[in-house]
Amino acid sequence: MILLLSDDLLDASKTIAAARAHGHTALQCRTMAVLLEQLARQRVASVIVDLQNTTLDLIGLRQARETNEGKPSIIAYGSHVDAGRLKEAREAGCEEVMPRSKYFEGLEKRFERGT
């Protein structure tokens, strides 16, 4: 299971379509509360977060990851001009942090290799 925290429908549809094309199950969570609920209910392989989501709590996410059986990786993407938010994500323990353009540029390859 791959969870995506994003309230952007275009981002979600691209991500979910790419994941499904490579045999993964993916679910959009529009709020942090829904994401945390899903993390508590099922084994998750990866969590992908849009850093522009206004409900995102990076520290809460890191803590919730530790309680999930799958110990999911956390991938974050955001605006290339918001260097502070990208840095904050790295410092919070996200394994991969990148600008939005780089995330979508490598989307197909990401799911081919299993993330």
VMD Tcl script that draws the C-alpha trace (Angstrom):
set ca {
  {0.00 0.00 0.00}
  {1.19 3.47 -0.93}
  {-0.39 6.48 0.74}
  {-0.34 9.93 -0.83}
  {-1.00 13.02 1.26}
  {-2.19 15.59 -1.25}
  {-5.32 17.60 -1.79}
  {-4.33 18.29 -5.41}
  {-6.46 16.11 -7.70}
  {-4.04 16.26 -10.62}
  {-1.06 15.24 -8.48}
  {-3.09 12.41 -6.97}
  {-4.41 11.10 -10.27}
  {-0.92 11.02 -11.82}
  {0.61 9.30 -8.80}
  {-2.17 6.75 -8.36}
  {-2.26 5.92 -12.08}
  {1.52 5.37 -12.17}
  {1.41 3.21 -9.03}
  {-1.44 1.07 -10.33}
  {0.23 0.66 -13.72}
  {3.07 -1.08 -11.89}
  {0.87 -3.27 -9.70}
  {0.78 -1.17 -6.53}
  {-2.23 -0.18 -4.49}
  {-2.33 3.56 -3.82}
  {-4.69 5.74 -1.85}
  {-5.05 9.51 -1.75}
  {-5.40 11.07 1.69}
  {-6.46 14.70 1.53}
  {-5.71 15.42 5.19}
  {-3.15 14.39 7.75}
  {-5.93 12.94 9.93}
  {-6.96 10.54 7.15}
  {-3.33 9.62 6.49}
  {-2.72 8.83 10.17}
  {-5.90 6.75 10.28}
  {-4.74 4.70 7.29}
  {-1.26 4.26 8.79}
  {-2.87 2.89 11.94}
  {-5.12 0.47 10.02}
  {-2.87 -1.20 7.45}
  {0.66 -2.11 6.50}
  {2.12 0.65 4.34}
  {5.21 0.45 2.12}
  {5.57 4.15 1.27}
  {4.09 7.48 2.20}
  {4.33 10.28 -0.36}
  {3.62 13.79 0.87}
  {2.98 17.03 -0.93}
  {4.74 19.61 1.22}
  {2.14 22.20 0.23}
  {-0.62 20.26 1.99}
  {-1.74 22.57 4.79}
  {-2.54 19.73 7.19}
  {0.92 18.11 6.98}
  {2.67 17.49 10.30}
  {6.14 16.11 9.54}
  {6.94 15.25 13.15}
  {3.59 13.52 13.61}
  {4.17 11.60 10.40}
  {7.60 10.44 11.51}
  {6.16 9.23 14.82}
  {3.27 7.44 13.11}
  {5.66 5.70 10.72}
  {7.40 4.04 13.66}
  {4.16 2.40 14.76}
  {3.31 1.03 11.29}
  {4.25 -2.59 10.71}
  {5.70 -1.77 7.29}
  {7.98 1.03 8.55}
  {7.18 2.93 5.34}
  {9.62 5.18 3.58}
  {8.59 8.82 3.37}
  {8.97 10.68 0.10}
  {8.29 14.41 0.05}
  {7.92 16.81 -2.84}
  {7.19 20.51 -2.99}
  {7.81 23.79 -4.67}
  {11.40 24.36 -5.77}
  {11.17 27.94 -4.50}
  {10.23 26.81 -0.98}
  {13.73 25.77 0.04}
  {12.85 26.12 3.72}
  {10.06 23.55 3.53}
  {12.24 21.14 1.53}
  {14.97 21.49 4.18}
  {12.44 20.96 6.97}
  {11.33 17.70 5.34}
  {14.92 16.46 5.13}
  {15.52 17.35 8.76}
  {12.31 15.57 9.79}
  {13.66 12.30 8.36}
  {12.06 12.00 4.93}
  {14.18 9.57 2.92}
  {13.67 11.44 -0.33}
  {12.90 15.13 -0.72}
  {12.63 16.79 -4.11}
  {11.04 19.58 -6.08}
  {7.63 18.80 -7.59}
  {9.05 18.77 -11.14}
  {11.67 16.15 -10.26}
  {9.08 14.00 -8.49}
  {6.78 13.87 -11.51}
  {9.66 13.52 -13.97}
  {10.76 10.28 -12.26}
  {7.32 8.96 -11.34}
  {7.22 5.96 -13.67}
  {10.73 4.81 -12.70}
  {9.91 5.20 -9.01}
  {7.08 2.68 -9.25}
  {8.97 0.36 -11.60}
  {11.55 -0.12 -8.87}
  {8.93 -0.72 -6.21}
  {8.50 2.50 -4.21}
}
mol new
graphics top color blue
foreach p $ca { graphics top sphere $p radius 0.5 }
foreach p [lrange $ca 0 end-1] q [lrange $ca 1 end] { graphics top cylinder $p $q radius 0.2 }
display resetview
